[in-house]
């Protein structure tokens, strides 16, 4: 949820921290703060955005070669100055920043209060830094050991960075359940961050900490050990991310940039993974787990939010193409309802960030039951791929906008490939069928590019509906998950209440809401149930609802009934979600812009949900 960045080395730390916090602001933007060590421990923090912090530090002493910064998404304690990070220990000598939740903070806090500790905030984080100092004072051990011993008493998730004015050449980072990357620069400089976006400008050499590992950086050297005191050799890898990928590139918002990047992101997600001439695959997950796939009992897809919607598309794909039973589960519910999982089940875990806490917990539960796990993620080196037996990266590139767009279409692209791969392994698809499917897949980037040409028309429609309070989204078949995703996008960034429904379910309740003020967005493209959707549109029109229809290019039937139509290129049903979702993304974006909403940083949301 929160974003952390830290630096130690020969450069001035403050400019690196501020720039890094701006790049991490998609992870949380309730408040921001920095701790700078230069003899004294100077801490500046402020409710609001990083820009508010910048304003608050004008004229202050920011000189330091060792510092850390934090941008917060509030969990414990409301967003205000006192609950902003960094937090300090009882003496004020030790400072900490934290991403995650300390679940047993209440018990720890009570014990510390009984030992004379006084707290200034409502956060769980402050409890942890007090605990570290308490351990150090009561045992006489060095800070390194005090951190390790304190973390053994902690229940919950954390990514933390700690500095102390008593040891001005040392920086400590640790993680459990929340991501952390260490960047190795030149001349003994090091960076610690929640993800690579603040680091890429300075170094491409990084190591990702595993759960339960602590990084100690002192005098230009890095060492890693577990909380059980086992030494580890850091694995150094090279980042493939480019700086340009995390800049807006001339677009007003990251979300708009990422919508327009989808022809490329879909292409990159599919590229090199199939041969359209031979009808063959080049996916390691299919090759290494062929026997497992051949004898599968069922597939369970777990995800949250947009990833759950991608999973629903996957359900249609796997059942339609590969004839495998599929269940799609909210990861947050799956882990708590004692699900029936067998060794011949395959669990596909979908997450853009690869760090979604509920999805990670669902994976661990399924692994305990003996299921095989395929991870589908966008971030290389993230926790879900490392916890999975196999899987695939989407190669969508960094997605900075909080509302997922290109992540959705990239996930659906891989699920489509897997569905055909599973079908071939199980004898449900011939080489000719595969070649035909691949030929169609190759057309999708161009069709998405064509669909993006509707933007001028969408802008006009958005002006008409920017002041509504509610909206319905309807679809059938493959269009139903798209309707759900379209409604979610509108809710997330414009704050208009919107719901997605199977079109036929409208008359089982939601039809009562329809009047002349209710816009109804309908996925009405040509397919096997086209005529059924037309009937549903007529039901809406009979109640004076306003229809915005997504239709196949050249459609005349729906155009005659709808108030507004947006055309997309004709596409096979199994690939249509990749194209029909484009105008819905644009619609939500332009409605939100018209309403003056912060599109990239919608209220109360964060990009990567690393806490329950």
Protein Blocks (a to p, Z undefined) as FASTA:
>chain_A
ZZcdddddjbdfklmmmmmmmmmmmnocfbccddddehiacddddedjfklmmmmmgoia
fbdfbdcddddddfehpadfklpccdddfkopaccddedddfklmmmmmmmmmnopacfb
fbfklmmmmmmmmmmmmnopafklmmmmmmmmpgcddddddddfklmkbccdddehiacd
ddddeehiacddfblmlmmmmoccdcdddehiacddeehiacdddfkopacdddddddfb
dfklmcgnopabfklmmmmmmmmmmmmmmgopacfknopacdfklmmmmmmmmmpfbdcd
ddehjlmmmmmmmmmmmmmmnopacddddfklmmmnopaddfkbccddddfklpafklmm
mmmmmmmnopacddddfbehiaklmmpmbdcdeklopafblbacklmmmmmmmmmmmmmm
mmmmnopacfklmmmmmmmmmmmmmmmmmmmmmmmmmmmmmmmmmmpcbdcdddehjllm
mmmmmmmmmmmmnopacddddfklmmnommmmpcfklccdddfbdcfklmmmmmmmmmmm
mnopacdddddehiaklmmmmmbdcddddddfklmmmmmmmmmmmmmmmmmmmnopafkl
cghiafblcbZZ
